[in-house]
Amino acid sequence: MTEPRQRSIGVTPREKERLEKAKSVYENKTGEKPDWGKFLSVVSALGLVALGIYKMSQASKKNPVTNCPYCGENFSIAYSDDLPPVVYVTCPNCRAELVVDLRAP
Ligand SMILES: [Zn+2]
């Protein structure tokens, strides 16, 4: 198996401090310890929902079936523990992109 190539992005020490603070707030609130990739994907997904760019639907890890907010069809999500608690999916029925929050009980 080959290691994925390491990529880096430039952040100023101040931005890094702010991101680390945001990550620790997230960890305290959710009780999760996501790696940076997971954390940033969750934050960007929720940010896009907050901006109204994506719609969000709910599902639980136990029963990962959700209802598409565009076409009303139910579909299930292949969930594994490696996935972040909030995922981007494409509706298999209408091909709409949406964000699914898997933190529902
Ligand atoms: Zn749909």
Backbone and ligand atoms as CSV (ligand in chain L), in Angstrom:
chain,resi,resn,atom,element,x,y,z
A,1,MET,N,N,0.841,-1.204,0.000
A,1,MET,CA,C,0.000,0.000,0.000
A,1,MET,C,C,0.872,1.249,0.000
A,2,THR,N,N,0.510,2.197,-0.823
A,2,THR,CA,C,1.299,3.435,-0.857
A,2,THR,C,C,0.631,4.496,0.011
A,3,GLU,N,N,1.455,5.259,0.649
A,3,GLU,CA,C,0.963,6.357,1.482
A,3,GLU,C,C,0.396,7.452,0.573
A,4,PRO,N,N,-0.737,8.039,0.976
A,4,PRO,CA,C,-1.203,9.179,0.181
A,4,PRO,C,C,-0.192,10.318,0.277
A,5,ARG,N,N,-0.029,11.015,-0.822
A,5,ARG,CA,C,0.941,12.100,-0.823
A,5,ARG,C,C,0.495,13.209,0.120
A,6,GLN,N,N,1.422,13.647,0.924
A,6,GLN,CA,C,1.116,14.703,1.890
A,6,GLN,C,C,0.982,16.034,1.155
A,7,ARG,N,N,-0.101,16.715,1.426
A,7,ARG,CA,C,-0.263,18.043,0.858
A,7,ARG,C,C,-0.349,19.045,1.989
A,8,SER,N,N,0.115,20.224,1.742
A,8,SER,CA,C,0.008,21.226,2.785
A,8,SER,C,C,-0.569,22.515,2.223
A,9,ILE,N,N,-1.230,23.239,3.079
A,9,ILE,CA,C,-1.738,24.543,2.695
A,9,ILE,C,C,-1.123,25.567,3.631
A,10,GLY,N,N,-0.934,26.750,3.146
A,10,GLY,CA,C,-0.320,27.773,3.977
A,10,GLY,C,C,-1.344,28.464,4.863
A,11,VAL,N,N,-1.087,28.470,6.146
A,11,VAL,CA,C,-1.913,29.276,7.050
A,11,VAL,C,C,-0.971,30.096,7.934
A,12,THR,N,N,-1.416,31.251,8.271
A,12,THR,CA,C,-0.614,32.083,9.159
A,12,THR,C,C,-0.742,31.528,10.581
A,13,PRO,N,N,0.234,31.820,11.446
A,13,PRO,CA,C,0.125,31.333,12.829
A,13,PRO,C,C,-1.184,31.761,13.479
A,14,ARG,N,N,-1.667,32.924,13.137
A,14,ARG,CA,C,-2.908,33.408,13.717
A,14,ARG,C,C,-4.105,32.579,13.254
A,15,GLU,N,N,-4.134,32.275,11.953
A,15,GLU,CA,C,-5.208,31.422,11.426
A,15,GLU,C,C,-5.144,30.034,12.048
A,16,LYS,N,N,-3.948,29.534,12.207
A,16,LYS,CA,C,-3.767,28.206,12.783
A,16,LYS,C,C,-4.315,28.186,14.209
A,17,GLU,N,N,-4.026,29.215,14.953
A,17,GLU,CA,C,-4.513,29.312,16.324
A,17,GLU,C,C,-6.049,29.332,16.356
A,18,ARG,N,N,-6.625,30.097,15.432
A,18,ARG,CA,C,-8.078,30.207,15.362
A,18,ARG,C,C,-8.703,28.850,14.994
A,19,LEU,N,N,-8.088,28.161,14.019
A,19,LEU,CA,C,-8.599,26.853,13.607
A,19,LEU,C,C,-8.485,25.830,14.740
A,20,GLU,N,N,-7.371,25.878,15.449
A,20,GLU,CA,C,-7.193,24.928,16.553
A,20,GLU,C,C,-8.196,25.181,17.666
A,21,LYS,N,N,-8.495,26.450,17.890
A,21,LYS,CA,C,-9.491,26.793,18.902
A,21,LYS,C,C,-10.869,26.281,18.454
A,22,ALA,N,N,-11.196,26.519,17.189
A,22,ALA,CA,C,-12.483,26.061,16.663
A,22,ALA,C,C,-12.594,24.547,16.757
A,23,LYS,N,N,-11.495,23.855,16.477
A,23,LYS,CA,C,-11.510,22.397,16.538
A,23,LYS,C,C,-11.721,21.925,17.977
A,24,SER,N,N,-11.097,22.587,18.939
A,24,SER,CA,C,-11.276,22.133,20.318
A,24,SER,C,C,-12.686,22.453,20.825
A,25,VAL,N,N,-13.282,23.550,20.352
A,25,VAL,CA,C,-14.680,23.834,20.695
A,25,VAL,C,C,-15.578,22.723,20.139
A,26,TYR,N,N,-15.306,22.351,18.893
A,26,TYR,CA,C,-16.069,21.278,18.263
A,26,TYR,C,C,-15.921,19.975,19.044
A,27,GLU,N,N,-14.686,19.647,19.442
A,27,GLU,CA,C,-14.441,18.408,20.184
A,27,GLU,C,C,-15.166,18.404,21.526
A,28,ASN,N,N,-15.149,19.545,22.196
A,28,ASN,CA,C,-15.845,19.628,23.480
A,28,ASN,C,C,-17.345,19.488,23.309
A,29,LYS,N,N,-17.866,20.066,22.238
A,29,LYS,CA,C,-19.302,20.071,22.034
A,29,LYS,C,C,-19.817,18.705,21.604
A,30,THR,N,N,-19.050,18.022,20.755
A,30,THR,CA,C,-19.532,16.771,20.190
A,30,THR,C,C,-18.955,15.545,20.884
A,31,GLY,N,N,-17.881,15.713,21.650
A,31,GLY,CA,C,-17.224,14.570,22.261
A,31,GLY,C,C,-16.451,13.730,21.267
A,32,GLU,N,N,-16.292,14.240,20.040
A,32,GLU,CA,C,-15.539,13.508,19.024
A,32,GLU,C,C,-14.138,14.092,18.904
A,33,LYS,N,N,-13.244,13.273,18.382
A,33,LYS,CA,C,-11.886,13.751,18.112
A,33,LYS,C,C,-11.608,13.562,16.630
A,34,PRO,N,N,-12.172,14.410,15.811
A,34,PRO,CA,C,-11.971,14.217,14.365
A,34,PRO,C,C,-10.565,14.634,13.959
A,35,ASP,N,N,-10.069,14.019,12.886
A,35,ASP,CA,C,-8.810,14.530,12.355
A,35,ASP,C,C,-9.135,15.801,11.564
A,36,TRP,N,N,-8.095,16.460,11.093
A,36,TRP,CA,C,-8.328,17.754,10.435
A,36,TRP,C,C,-9.206,17.628,9.201
A,37,GLY,N,N,-9.001,16.561,8.436
A,37,GLY,CA,C,-9.796,16.389,7.224
A,37,GLY,C,C,-11.275,16.277,7.539
A,38,LYS,N,N,-11.590,15.452,8.557
A,38,LYS,CA,C,-12.992,15.284,8.953
A,38,LYS,C,C,-13.554,16.580,9.493
A,39,PHE,N,N,-12.773,17.205,10.368
A,39,PHE,CA,C,-13.241,18.443,10.980
A,39,PHE,C,C,-13.556,19.488,9.912
A,40,LEU,N,N,-12.629,19.674,8.983
A,40,LEU,CA,C,-12.841,20.707,7.973
A,40,LEU,C,C,-13.989,20.355,7.039
A,41,SER,N,N,-14.179,19.062,6.759
A,41,SER,CA,C,-15.289,18.725,5.867
A,41,SER,C,C,-16.625,18.939,6.562
A,42,VAL,N,N,-16.682,18.652,7.881
A,42,VAL,CA,C,-17.916,18.891,8.633
A,42,VAL,C,C,-18.215,20.383,8.684
A,43,VAL,N,N,-17.186,21.157,9.008
A,43,VAL,CA,C,-17.377,22.599,9.139
A,43,VAL,C,C,-17.776,23.226,7.802
A,44,SER,N,N,-17.144,22.778,6.720
A,44,SER,CA,C,-17.500,23.385,5.439
A,44,SER,C,C,-18.894,22.947,4.998
A,45,ALA,N,N,-19.268,21.697,5.301
A,45,ALA,CA,C,-20.620,21.232,4.949
A,45,ALA,C,C,-21.674,22.045,5.694
A,46,LEU,N,N,-21.462,22.222,7.013
A,46,LEU,CA,C,-22.438,22.968,7.796
A,46,LEU,C,C,-22.455,24.439,7.385
A,47,GLY,N,N,-21.298,24.955,6.995
A,47,GLY,CA,C,-21.231,26.342,6.530
A,47,GLY,C,C,-22.024,26.534,5.243
A,48,LEU,N,N,-21.929,25.572,4.326
A,48,LEU,CA,C,-22.674,25.670,3.066
A,48,LEU,C,C,-24.169,25.552,3.304
A,49,VAL,N,N,-24.557,24.750,4.320
A,49,VAL,CA,C,-25.971,24.651,4.679
A,49,VAL,C,C,-26.435,25.987,5.267
A,50,ALA,N,N,-25.603,26.560,6.157
A,50,ALA,CA,C,-25.964,27.828,6.790
A,50,ALA,C,C,-26.131,28.935,5.757
A,51,LEU,N,N,-25.355,28.874,4.689
A,51,LEU,CA,C,-25.450,29.882,3.633
A,51,LEU,C,C,-26.603,29.613,2.670
A,52,GLY,N,N,-27.262,28.476,2.847
A,52,GLY,CA,C,-28.398,28.157,1.986
A,52,GLY,C,C,-27.991,27.552,0.659
A,53,ILE,N,N,-26.722,27.170,0.529
A,53,ILE,CA,C,-26.243,26.605,-0.732
A,53,ILE,C,C,-26.651,25.132,-0.845
A,54,TYR,N,N,-26.548,24.416,0.285
A,54,TYR,CA,C,-27.014,23.036,0.316
A,54,TYR,C,C,-28.162,22.908,1.287
A,55,LYS,N,N,-29.060,21.979,1.014
A,55,LYS,CA,C,-30.089,21.638,1.985
A,55,LYS,C,C,-29.569,20.494,2.833
A,56,MET,N,N,-30.081,20.428,4.034
A,56,MET,CA,C,-29.626,19.370,4.927
A,56,MET,C,C,-30.780,18.452,5.272
A,57,SER,N,N,-30.481,17.171,5.364
A,57,SER,CA,C,-31.468,16.241,5.891
A,57,SER,C,C,-30.812,15.434,6.998
A,58,GLN,N,N,-31.637,14.784,7.784
A,58,GLN,CA,C,-31.175,14.059,8.959
A,58,GLN,C,C,-31.221,12.562,8.714
A,59,ALA,N,N,-30.297,11.877,9.336
A,59,ALA,CA,C,-30.335,10.422,9.370
A,59,ALA,C,C,-29.597,10.007,10.627
A,60,SER,N,N,-29.810,8.796,11.060
A,60,SER,CA,C,-29.055,8.329,12.215
A,60,SER,C,C,-28.090,7.253,11.756
A,61,LYS,N,N,-27.032,7.058,12.540
A,61,LYS,CA,C,-26.065,6.028,12.174
A,61,LYS,C,C,-26.684,4.643,12.233
A,62,LYS,N,N,-27.615,4.469,13.174
A,62,LYS,CA,C,-28.268,3.171,13.321
A,62,LYS,C,C,-29.153,2.846,12.134
A,63,ASN,N,N,-29.811,3.874,11.631
A,63,ASN,CA,C,-30.736,3.677,10.523
A,63,ASN,C,C,-30.481,4.775,9.493
A,64,PRO,N,N,-29.409,4.608,8.692
A,64,PRO,CA,C,-28.997,5.702,7.813
A,64,PRO,C,C,-29.857,5.842,6.562
A,65,VAL,N,N,-31.139,6.082,6.788
A,65,VAL,CA,C,-32.061,6.341,5.685
A,65,VAL,C,C,-32.489,7.791,5.803
A,66,THR,N,N,-32.467,8.483,4.700
A,66,THR,CA,C,-32.860,9.877,4.756
A,66,THR,C,C,-33.847,10.187,3.650
A,67,ASN,N,N,-34.448,11.350,3.787
A,67,ASN,CA,C,-35.474,11.774,2.858
A,67,ASN,C,C,-34.930,12.964,2.071
A,68,CYS,N,N,-34.931,12.851,0.758
A,68,CYS,CA,C,-34.395,13.936,-0.065
A,68,CYS,C,C,-35.302,15.161,0.045
A,69,PRO,N,N,-34.748,16.320,0.429
A,69,PRO,CA,C,-35.583,17.509,0.566
A,69,PRO,C,C,-36.027,18.088,-0.775
A,70,TYR,N,N,-35.473,17.592,-1.871
A,70,TYR,CA,C,-35.832,18.111,-3.190
A,70,TYR,C,C,-36.957,17.303,-3.833
A,71,CYS,N,N,-36.800,15.967,-3.839
A,71,CYS,CA,C,-37.785,15.142,-4.554
A,71,CYS,C,C,-38.652,14.314,-3.606
A,72,GLY,N,N,-38.298,14.265,-2.322
A,72,GLY,CA,C,-39.129,13.547,-1.359
A,72,GLY,C,C,-38.892,12.051,-1.291
A,73,GLU,N,N,-37.960,11.543,-2.098
A,73,GLU,CA,C,-37.666,10.107,-2.061
A,73,GLU,C,C,-36.801,9.758,-0.854
A,74,ASN,N,N,-37.032,8.578,-0.300
A,74,ASN,CA,C,-36.145,8.082,0.741
A,74,ASN,C,C,-35.009,7.298,0.101
A,75,PHE,N,N,-33.833,7.436,0.656
A,75,PHE,CA,C,-32.727,6.590,0.213
A,75,PHE,C,C,-31.801,6.341,1.386
A,76,SER,N,N,-31.022,5.277,1.281
A,76,SER,CA,C,-30.134,4.951,2.386
A,76,SER,C,C,-28.706,5.301,2.031
A,77,ILE,N,N,-27.944,5.550,3.073
A,77,ILE,CA,C,-26.552,5.960,2.922
A,77,ILE,C,C,-25.680,4.825,3.438
A,78,ALA,N,N,-24.676,4.464,2.674
A,78,ALA,CA,C,-23.729,3.458,3.146
A,78,ALA,C,C,-22.830,4.123,4.171
A,79,TYR,N,N,-23.055,3.803,5.409
A,79,TYR,CA,C,-22.329,4.484,6.464
A,79,TYR,C,C,-21.246,3.599,7.045
A,80,SER,N,N,-20.096,4.190,7.266
A,80,SER,CA,C,-19.066,3.479,8.020
A,80,SER,C,C,-18.520,4.443,9.059
A,81,ASP,N,N,-17.881,3.903,10.077
A,81,ASP,CA,C,-17.373,4.745,11.153
A,81,ASP,C,C,-16.276,5.697,10.695
A,82,ASP,N,N,-15.725,5.432,9.511
A,82,ASP,CA,C,-14.685,6.320,9.008
A,82,ASP,C,C,-15.239,7.628,8.473
A,83,LEU,N,N,-16.534,7.636,8.211
A,83,LEU,CA,C,-17.123,8.840,7.649
A,83,LEU,C,C,-17.284,9.914,8.709
A,84,PRO,N,N,-17.199,11.163,8.302
A,84,PRO,CA,C,-17.490,12.227,9.258
A,84,PRO,C,C,-18.978,12.205,9.622
A,85,PRO,N,N,-19.366,12.876,10.709
A,85,PRO,CA,C,-20.771,12.861,11.140
A,85,PRO,C,C,-21.698,13.634,10.214
A,86,VAL,N,N,-21.133,14.388,9.313
A,86,VAL,CA,C,-21.937,15.120,8.334
A,86,VAL,C,C,-21.331,14.809,6.970
A,87,VAL,N,N,-22.151,14.331,6.045
A,87,VAL,CA,C,-21.604,13.909,4.754
A,87,VAL,C,C,-22.330,14.568,3.587
A,88,TYR,N,N,-21.614,14.710,2.490
A,88,TYR,CA,C,-22.218,15.157,1.242
A,88,TYR,C,C,-22.722,13.928,0.517
A,89,VAL,N,N,-23.948,13.988,0.021
A,89,VAL,CA,C,-24.451,12.884,-0.783
A,89,VAL,C,C,-25.150,13.438,-2.021
A,90,THR,N,N,-25.323,12.562,-2.986
A,90,THR,CA,C,-26.103,12.903,-4.171
A,90,THR,C,C,-27.329,12.008,-4.160
A,91,CYS,N,N,-28.491,12.605,-4.249
A,91,CYS,CA,C,-29.724,11.823,-4.250
A,91,CYS,C,C,-29.730,10.896,-5.455
A,92,PRO,N,N,-29.941,9.581,-5.228
A,92,PRO,CA,C,-29.943,8.644,-6.362
A,92,PRO,C,C,-31.151,8.830,-7.278
A,93,ASN,N,N,-32.163,9.517,-6.785
A,93,ASN,CA,C,-33.375,9.713,-7.593
A,93,ASN,C,C,-33.300,10.964,-8.460
A,94,CYS,N,N,-33.002,12.117,-7.845
A,94,CYS,CA,C,-33.034,13.370,-8.618
A,94,CYS,C,C,-31.651,13.981,-8.824
A,95,ARG,N,N,-30.609,13.331,-8.316
A,95,ARG,CA,C,-29.224,13.771,-8.468
A,95,ARG,C,C,-28.911,15.089,-7.764
A,96,ALA,N,N,-29.795,15.532,-6.876
A,96,ALA,CA,C,-29.507,16.756,-6.133
A,96,ALA,C,C,-28.404,16.474,-5.118
A,97,GLU,N,N,-27.561,17.452,-4.904
A,97,GLU,CA,C,-26.529,17.316,-3.888
A,97,GLU,C,C,-27.058,17.892,-2.587
A,98,LEU,N,N,-26.854,17.151,-1.518
A,98,LEU,CA,C,-27.290,17.632,-0.222
A,98,LEU,C,C,-26.337,17.173,0.859
A,99,VAL,N,N,-26.553,17.724,2.028
A,99,VAL,CA,C,-25.722,17.412,3.172
A,99,VAL,C,C,-26.581,16.620,4.147
A,100,VAL,N,N,-26.078,15.483,4.596
A,100,VAL,CA,C,-26.826,14.678,5.551
A,100,VAL,C,C,-26.120,14.692,6.901
A,101,ASP,N,N,-26.878,15.053,7.910
A,101,ASP,CA,C,-26.399,15.074,9.273
A,101,ASP,C,C,-26.708,13.713,9.902
A,102,LEU,N,N,-25.665,12.963,10.192
A,102,LEU,CA,C,-25.846,11.598,10.707
A,102,LEU,C,C,-25.829,11.556,12.233
A,103,ARG,N,N,-25.961,12.714,12.872
A,103,ARG,CA,C,-25.880,12.743,14.325
A,103,ARG,C,C,-27.229,12.562,14.994
A,104,ALA,N,N,-28.278,12.351,14.223
A,104,ALA,CA,C,-29.597,12.111,14.829
A,104,ALA,C,C,-29.545,10.808,15.634
A,105,PRO,N,N,-30.311,10.730,16.699
A,105,PRO,CA,C,-30.264,9.513,17.524
A,105,PRO,C,C,-30.881,8.309,16.800
L,1,ZN,ZN,ZN,-33.929,13.709,-4.608
